[in-house]
Amino acid sequence: MAIWTPQLTGRHGPKYLQIVEALAEDIASGVLPPGTRLPPHRELAYALGVSPNTTSRAYGEGVARALIQGEVGRGTFVRAPGGARPEGDPADMRRPTTGPIDLSRNLPCPGLAATTLAETLAALGRGGGLAALTDYQTETDLAHHADAAIAWLSRSGIAASRHEVIVTNGAQHGIFCALMAATRPGDLLLTEALTYAPIKAMAERLALKLASVPLDDEGLCADALDEICRSHAAKALYLTPTLQTPTTATMKPDRRARIAEIADRHDLVLIEDDVFGPLKPDRPQPIATLAPERTVYVTSTSKCLGPGLRVGFVRAAASLAKAIHNAVGLTCWMPAPLMVEIAARWIADGTAERLTDRQRAQAADRQAAAGALFADHDMRADPHGLHLWLKLPLDWSADAFKAEAAKRGVGIVDGAAFAVDPGLRPNAVRLCLSHEADKNRLTRGLETLQAMLGEIPADSSLVI
């Protein structure tokens, strides 16, 4: 069979994405049947007249999209389109036990809530009243769940009344509803220069203009925020002051106060994402305690108790809370009552606090192991965090490092995934320490990456 050469004529966007687009089309049409061996990335690069870096990135993206898979010593092969993903695939949200090691998913440590969940479900069955959990919610039901939200928020220092809290299907849903309520198409949304990746998609879906605010070692720069607000009519600012994604930074109290003051002066709505906050017991008070009338505070149970427990809690001033309630109704009518009931019971009986403590202990143990391995490298981390931020040596570009890691069976995320400005491509990668259930697999993955840091890429074109 002749070397596969994708047709790129008439395609737009970055070359590596054009290659992935052509790859997907040729797989879907049958030109590339399952099991087809693709040419080595250098041969494909020569055939297309592009750099090996471009084809390496394309193959890495193809792996991430479950179009192809690499086999050490054999090459890269086409997978069945739409077929079931094998256990351990980096694009699979399940916890792998074999195959590629997944350090790309920022989920809490697994299994801690499983036993407790069985006990809670049994108690629900014995107690009756299950019909209410399969029906639309009454005011009494909503009040009960709002009280659980108030109790959870209070542990982060957030005071709230029933008419100020909104229960959502996780924090991501809460953020989207907050944006729906606080902005209109064409408004300017500010965010950290490196941010939670779905924010970019949310802004696009809501027809919002998006601009970034520079970061330093402490997080979002207050002076830069003030300067942007002086020259642009921004409507809202989304930020993560505690255990920021991807940099792990936690903002100090004086800067939080400065941001609250700037927001007040420029009439800026703050959307404070504190999903990681409950994991960090020594964090400063949320910005929402300093500017409660203009801050929408968003948190959830997913990083502390279990990602499948899709329960988020939002606190907003009454003037905005009603609009967020309406956005929840528009997007899902109501959160799943059974999920919220489980969370409410765990919050009330102390289970939530115990599970959070265990997550902190697991995170600290894994962070210590990673810190020892990368002690001689430029790494940022927090002992209570679930991820770390690894800056790469000049011999490696982030996309080449990611592609090479995938070839060696380790899935990671490069810094470009978090950049609001396409021109800002930090030469760094995020490593998530809690998705892998087996700590031995985590250690092998980290050791693989540590070894790569000491190597020079085989192709000099991959050097930035």
C-alpha positions as CSV (number, residue, x, y, z in Angstrom):
1,M,0.0,0.0,0.0
2,A,1.3,3.5,-0.9
3,I,2.0,5.8,1.9
4,W,-1.1,7.5,3.2
5,T,-1.0,11.2,2.2
6,P,-3.9,13.3,3.5
7,Q,-5.5,15.8,1.1
8,L,-5.1,19.3,2.7
9,T,-6.2,21.4,-0.2
10,G,-9.0,23.7,0.8
11,R,-8.7,23.1,4.5
12,H,-8.1,25.9,7.0
13,G,-6.5,26.3,10.4
14,P,-3.2,24.9,11.8
15,K,-1.6,22.3,9.6
16,Y,-1.6,19.6,12.3
17,L,-5.4,20.0,12.8
18,Q,-5.9,19.9,9.0
19,I,-4.1,16.5,9.0
20,V,-6.3,15.3,11.9
21,E,-9.4,16.4,10.0
22,A,-8.3,14.5,6.9
23,L,-7.5,11.5,9.0
24,A,-10.9,11.5,10.6
25,E,-12.6,11.8,7.2
26,D,-10.6,9.0,5.6
27,I,-11.3,6.7,8.6
28,A,-15.0,7.4,8.4
29,S,-15.1,6.9,4.6
30,G,-13.3,3.6,4.8
31,V,-10.1,4.8,3.0
32,L,-8.3,3.9,6.2
33,P,-9.9,0.7,7.6
34,P,-9.3,-0.3,11.2
35,G,-5.8,-1.8,11.7
36,T,-4.2,0.2,8.9
37,R,-0.6,1.1,9.8
38,L,0.1,4.8,9.3
39,P,3.4,6.1,8.0
40,P,6.0,7.2,10.6
41,H,5.6,10.9,11.3
42,R,8.9,11.8,9.6
43,E,7.9,10.1,6.4
44,L,4.5,11.8,6.4
45,A,6.2,15.1,7.1
46,Y,8.4,14.7,4.1
47,A,5.5,13.7,1.9
48,L,3.5,16.8,2.9
49,G,6.4,19.2,3.0
50,V,5.9,20.1,6.7
51,S,8.0,19.7,9.8
52,P,8.1,16.5,11.7
53,N,6.9,18.5,14.7
54,T,3.6,19.2,12.8
55,T,2.9,15.5,12.0
56,S,3.9,14.5,15.5
57,R,1.4,16.9,16.9
58,A,-1.2,15.6,14.5
59,Y,-0.6,12.0,15.6
60,G,-0.8,13.0,19.3
61,E,-4.1,14.7,18.6
62,G,-5.3,11.7,16.7
63,V,-4.5,9.5,19.8
64,A,-6.4,12.0,22.1
65,R,-9.5,11.8,19.8
66,A,-9.4,8.0,19.8
67,L,-8.8,7.8,16.0
68,I,-5.5,6.0,16.2
69,Q,-3.3,4.3,18.7
70,G,0.5,3.8,19.0
71,E,2.1,0.5,19.8
72,V,5.6,0.6,21.1
73,G,8.0,-1.0,18.6
74,R,5.3,-1.5,16.0
75,G,4.0,1.9,14.9
76,T,0.7,3.8,14.7
77,F,-2.5,2.1,13.7
78,V,-6.1,3.1,12.9
79,R,-8.7,2.3,15.4
80,A,-12.3,1.3,14.6
81,P,-14.4,4.4,14.1
82,G,-16.9,4.8,17.0
83,G,-15.6,1.5,18.4
84,A,-15.4,0.8,22.1
85,R,-12.3,2.3,23.7
86,P,-9.9,-0.2,25.3
87,E,-9.4,0.1,29.0
88,G,-6.6,2.6,29.7
89,D,-7.1,4.8,26.6
90,P,-6.2,8.4,27.5
91,A,-9.5,9.6,25.9
92,D,-11.5,7.3,28.2
93,M,-12.7,8.8,31.5
94,R,-12.7,5.4,33.2
95,R,-9.8,4.6,35.6
96,P,-7.2,2.5,33.7
97,T,-5.7,-0.6,35.2
98,T,-3.7,-1.6,32.1
99,G,-2.4,0.2,29.0
100,P,-1.5,3.9,28.7
101,I,-1.1,5.8,32.0
102,D,-3.4,8.8,32.2
103,L,-2.1,11.9,33.8
104,S,-4.4,14.2,31.8
105,R,-7.6,14.0,33.9
106,N,-7.9,16.3,36.9
107,L,-10.2,14.1,38.9
108,P,-10.0,13.2,42.6
109,C,-8.6,9.9,43.8
110,P,-10.9,7.0,43.1
111,G,-12.8,4.6,45.2
112,L,-12.9,6.6,48.5
113,A,-16.7,7.1,48.4
114,A,-17.8,3.7,47.0
115,T,-18.4,1.9,50.3
116,T,-20.2,4.9,51.8
117,L,-22.4,5.2,48.7
118,A,-23.6,1.6,49.1
119,E,-24.5,2.3,52.7
120,T,-26.3,5.5,51.7
121,L,-28.3,3.9,49.0
122,A,-29.3,1.1,51.3
123,A,-30.5,3.6,53.9
124,L,-32.5,5.5,51.2
125,G,-34.2,2.2,50.3
126,R,-35.1,1.4,53.9
127,G,-36.3,4.9,54.7
128,G,-38.9,5.2,51.9
129,G,-39.8,8.4,50.2
130,L,-38.1,7.4,47.0
131,A,-41.0,8.6,44.9
132,A,-40.0,12.2,45.7
133,L,-36.5,11.6,44.3
134,T,-37.9,10.5,40.9
135,D,-40.3,13.4,40.6
136,Y,-40.2,17.2,40.2
137,Q,-39.1,18.9,43.4
138,T,-41.4,20.7,45.8
139,E,-40.5,23.8,47.7
140,T,-39.9,21.6,50.7
141,D,-37.5,19.5,48.8
142,L,-35.7,22.5,47.4
143,A,-35.4,24.0,50.9
144,H,-33.9,20.8,52.2
145,H,-31.3,20.8,49.5
146,A,-30.6,24.5,49.8
147,D,-29.9,24.0,53.5
148,A,-27.2,21.4,52.5
149,A,-25.7,23.9,50.1
150,I,-25.6,26.5,52.9
151,A,-23.8,24.1,55.2
152,W,-21.3,23.2,52.5
153,L,-20.6,26.8,51.6
154,S,-20.2,27.7,55.3
155,R,-17.1,25.5,55.4
156,S,-15.5,27.8,52.9
157,G,-16.4,30.9,54.9
158,I,-19.4,31.8,52.7
159,A,-22.5,32.9,54.5
160,A,-25.7,32.5,52.4
161,S,-29.5,32.4,52.8
162,R,-31.9,30.1,51.0
163,H,-32.8,32.7,48.4
164,E,-29.0,33.3,47.6
165,V,-28.0,29.6,46.8
166,I,-28.6,27.6,43.7
167,V,-27.9,23.9,43.3
168,T,-26.5,22.9,39.9
169,N,-25.3,19.8,38.1
170,G,-21.7,20.3,39.1
171,A,-19.5,23.4,39.1
172,Q,-19.1,23.6,35.3
173,H,-22.9,23.8,35.0
174,G,-22.9,26.5,37.7
175,I,-20.3,28.5,35.9
176,F,-22.2,28.3,32.6
177,C,-25.4,29.4,34.3
178,A,-23.6,32.3,36.0
179,L,-22.4,33.5,32.6
180,M,-25.8,33.1,31.1
181,A,-27.2,35.3,34.0
182,A,-24.5,37.9,34.2
183,T,-23.7,38.5,30.5
184,R,-25.3,39.2,27.2
185,P,-24.0,38.4,23.7
186,G,-21.2,40.8,22.8
187,D,-20.1,41.5,26.4
188,L,-16.5,41.3,27.3
189,L,-15.5,38.4,29.7
190,L,-12.1,38.6,31.3
191,T,-10.2,35.5,32.6
192,E,-6.8,34.5,33.6
193,A,-4.3,34.1,30.7
194,L,-4.2,30.4,31.4
195,T,-7.6,29.2,32.4
196,Y,-10.0,26.3,32.8
197,A,-10.3,25.2,29.2
198,P,-14.1,24.9,28.9
199,I,-14.4,28.7,29.6
200,K,-13.3,29.3,26.0
201,A,-16.0,27.1,24.7
202,M,-18.6,28.7,27.0
203,A,-17.7,32.2,25.9
204,E,-17.9,31.2,22.2
205,R,-21.3,29.5,22.7
206,L,-22.7,32.6,24.5
207,A,-21.2,35.0,21.9
208,L,-19.0,36.7,24.4
209,K,-15.8,38.5,23.7
210,L,-12.9,37.0,25.7
211,A,-9.8,38.7,26.9
212,S,-7.0,37.5,29.1
213,V,-5.4,39.0,32.2
214,P,-1.7,38.2,32.8
215,L,-0.6,35.8,35.6
216,D,2.3,35.8,37.9
217,D,3.4,33.3,40.5
218,E,0.5,34.3,42.8
219,G,-2.2,34.2,40.1
220,L,-4.1,36.9,38.3
221,C,-2.2,40.3,38.3
222,A,-4.3,43.0,39.9
223,D,-2.5,45.9,38.2
224,A,-3.1,44.4,34.8
225,L,-6.7,43.8,35.6
226,D,-7.1,47.5,36.6
227,E,-5.4,48.6,33.4
228,I,-7.6,46.5,31.2
229,C,-10.8,47.7,33.0
230,R,-9.7,51.3,32.5
231,S,-9.5,50.8,28.7
232,H,-12.2,48.3,28.1
233,A,-15.8,48.0,29.3
234,A,-15.6,44.5,30.7
235,K,-18.7,42.9,32.1
236,A,-17.4,40.0,34.1
237,L,-14.2,38.3,35.3
238,Y,-13.9,34.5,35.8
239,L,-11.0,33.4,38.0
240,T,-9.8,30.6,40.2
241,P,-7.9,32.2,43.2
242,T,-7.2,28.9,45.0
243,L,-5.2,26.0,43.4
244,Q,-5.5,27.7,40.0
245,T,-5.8,25.5,36.9
246,P,-3.2,24.8,35.5
247,T,-0.5,26.7,37.5
248,T,-1.5,25.6,41.0
249,A,-1.2,29.2,42.3
250,T,-3.1,30.3,45.4
251,M,-3.7,34.1,45.7
252,K,-2.8,35.9,48.9
253,P,-5.3,37.8,50.9
254,D,-4.1,41.3,50.0
255,R,-4.4,40.6,46.3
256,R,-7.9,39.2,46.8
257,A,-8.8,42.4,48.5
258,R,-7.3,44.5,45.7
259,I,-9.3,42.5,43.0
260,A,-12.5,43.0,45.0
261,E,-11.8,46.7,45.1
262,I,-11.1,46.9,41.4
263,A,-14.2,45.0,40.6
264,D,-16.3,47.4,42.7
265,R,-14.7,50.4,41.1
266,H,-15.3,49.2,37.5
267,D,-18.7,47.5,38.2
268,L,-17.3,44.1,37.3
269,V,-19.2,40.9,38.1
270,L,-16.8,38.3,39.6
271,I,-17.3,34.6,39.0
272,E,-15.1,32.9,41.6
273,D,-14.4,29.2,40.8
274,D,-13.5,27.6,44.1
275,V,-14.0,23.9,43.1
276,F,-10.5,23.0,44.6
277,G,-10.9,25.3,47.6
278,P,-12.3,22.7,50.1
279,L,-9.1,20.6,49.5
280,K,-6.8,23.4,50.9
281,P,-7.5,24.0,54.6
282,D,-5.1,26.9,54.9
283,R,-6.4,28.9,51.9
284,P,-7.3,32.6,52.4
285,Q,-11.0,33.6,52.6
286,P,-12.7,33.6,49.2
287,I,-13.1,36.9,47.3
288,A,-16.8,36.4,47.7
289,T,-16.5,37.3,51.4
290,L,-15.0,40.6,50.4
291,A,-17.4,41.5,47.6
292,P,-20.6,39.4,48.2
293,E,-22.8,41.7,46.2
294,R,-20.9,41.3,43.0
295,T,-19.4,37.9,43.3
296,V,-20.9,34.6,42.1
297,Y,-19.2,31.9,44.1
298,V,-19.1,28.5,42.5
299,T,-18.0,25.2,44.2
300,S,-19.0,21.5,44.1
301,T,-18.5,18.1,45.5
302,S,-16.7,16.6,42.5
303,K,-13.1,17.2,43.6
304,C,-13.6,16.2,47.2
305,L,-16.2,13.4,47.2
306,G,-16.4,11.9,43.7
307,P,-16.6,13.2,40.1
308,G,-19.7,11.2,39.4
309,L,-21.6,13.0,42.2
310,R,-22.6,15.9,39.9
311,V,-23.6,18.4,42.5
312,G,-22.6,22.1,42.4
313,F,-23.4,24.9,44.8
314,V,-23.6,28.5,43.7
315,R,-24.0,31.6,46.0
316,A,-25.0,34.9,44.5
317,A,-26.6,38.1,45.7
318,A,-30.4,38.0,45.4
319,S,-30.3,40.4,42.5
320,L,-28.4,37.8,40.4
321,A,-29.5,34.6,42.0
322,K,-32.9,34.6,40.4
323,A,-31.4,34.9,37.0
324,I,-29.1,31.9,37.7
325,H,-32.1,29.9,38.9
326,N,-33.8,30.7,35.6
327,A,-30.6,29.6,33.7
328,V,-30.6,26.3,35.6
329,G,-34.2,25.8,34.6
330,L,-33.5,26.5,31.0
331,T,-30.5,24.2,30.7
332,C,-31.7,21.2,32.7
333,W,-34.9,22.1,34.5
334,M,-33.4,20.9,37.8
335,P,-30.4,19.0,39.1
336,A,-31.0,15.2,39.6
337,P,-32.7,14.9,43.0
338,L,-31.1,11.6,43.9
339,M,-27.6,13.0,43.4
340,V,-28.4,16.1,45.5
341,E,-30.0,13.9,48.2
342,I,-26.9,11.8,48.5
343,A,-24.7,14.9,48.8
344,A,-27.1,16.5,51.3
345,R,-27.0,13.4,53.6
346,W,-23.2,13.2,53.4
347,I,-22.9,16.9,54.3
348,A,-25.3,16.5,57.2
349,D,-23.8,13.4,58.8
350,G,-20.1,14.4,58.4
351,T,-19.3,11.9,55.6
352,A,-18.4,14.8,53.2
353,E,-15.8,16.1,55.7
354,R,-14.3,12.7,56.2
355,L,-14.1,12.0,52.5
356,T,-12.5,15.4,51.9
357,D,-9.9,14.7,54.6
358,R,-9.0,11.4,52.9
359,Q,-8.7,13.2,49.5
360,R,-6.3,15.7,51.1
361,A,-4.2,12.9,52.6
362,Q,-4.0,11.0,49.2
363,A,-3.2,14.3,47.4
364,A,-0.4,15.0,49.9
365,D,1.1,11.6,49.5
366,R,1.1,11.7,45.7
367,Q,2.4,15.3,45.6
368,A,5.3,14.2,47.9
369,A,6.2,11.4,45.5
370,A,6.0,13.7,42.5
371,G,8.0,16.4,44.2
372,A,10.9,14.0,44.9
373,L,11.0,12.9,41.3
374,F,11.0,16.4,39.9
375,A,13.0,18.1,42.6
376,D,15.7,19.2,40.1
377,H,13.2,20.6,37.6
378,D,11.1,23.8,37.3
379,M,7.8,22.5,38.9
380,R,5.0,24.3,40.6
381,A,2.7,22.3,43.0
382,D,0.7,22.5,46.2
383,P,0.7,19.7,48.8
384,H,-3.2,19.8,48.8
385,G,-3.6,19.9,45.0
386,L,-4.5,17.2,42.5
387,H,-2.2,18.4,39.7
388,L,1.2,20.0,39.1
389,W,2.6,22.4,36.5
390,L,5.9,21.4,35.0
391,K,7.9,23.9,32.9
392,L,10.0,22.2,30.3
393,P,13.7,22.6,29.4
394,L,14.5,24.5,26.1
395,D,15.3,21.2,24.4
396,W,11.6,20.3,24.4
397,S,8.6,22.1,23.1
398,A,5.4,21.3,25.0
399,D,3.5,19.8,22.1
400,A,6.5,17.6,21.2
401,F,6.9,16.5,24.8
402,K,3.2,15.6,24.9
403,A,3.4,13.6,21.6
404,E,6.5,11.7,22.8
405,A,4.9,11.0,26.1
406,A,1.9,9.5,24.3
407,K,4.2,7.3,22.3
408,R,5.7,6.0,25.5
409,G,2.2,5.4,27.0
410,V,1.6,8.4,29.2
411,G,-1.2,10.9,28.6
412,I,-0.6,14.6,29.6
413,V,-2.0,18.0,28.7
414,D,0.3,20.7,27.2
415,G,0.0,24.4,28.2
416,A,-1.6,25.5,25.0
417,A,-4.8,23.9,26.0
418,F,-5.3,26.5,28.8
419,A,-4.2,29.6,26.9
420,V,-6.8,32.2,26.0
421,D,-4.5,33.9,23.6
422,P,-3.4,31.5,20.8
423,G,-0.1,33.4,20.7
424,L,0.6,32.4,24.3
425,R,1.9,28.9,24.3
426,P,3.6,28.3,27.6
427,N,6.4,25.7,27.4
428,A,4.9,23.6,30.2
429,V,2.6,20.7,30.8
430,R,0.0,19.9,33.5
431,L,0.3,16.5,35.2
432,C,-2.7,15.2,37.1
433,L,-1.8,12.9,40.0
434,S,-5.1,11.5,41.2
435,H,-6.8,10.0,38.1
436,E,-4.8,6.8,38.2
437,A,-6.1,4.4,40.9
438,D,-2.9,2.5,41.2
439,K,-0.1,4.6,42.7
440,N,2.5,2.2,41.1
441,R,1.2,3.1,37.7
442,L,1.3,6.8,38.6
443,T,4.9,6.4,39.6
444,R,5.8,4.6,36.4
445,G,4.2,7.4,34.4
446,L,6.1,10.1,36.3
447,E,9.4,8.3,36.0
448,T,8.8,8.0,32.2
449,L,8.4,11.8,32.0
450,Q,11.4,12.4,34.3
451,A,13.6,10.3,32.0
452,M,12.4,12.3,29.0
453,L,13.3,15.6,30.6
454,G,16.9,14.5,30.6
455,E,16.9,13.6,26.9
456,I,17.2,15.7,23.7
457,P,14.5,15.1,21.1
458,A,15.6,12.8,18.4
459,D,14.5,15.4,15.8
460,S,16.1,18.8,16.1
461,S,13.1,20.4,14.5
462,L,11.2,19.7,17.8
463,V,13.4,22.2,19.7
464,I,11.7,25.5,20.4
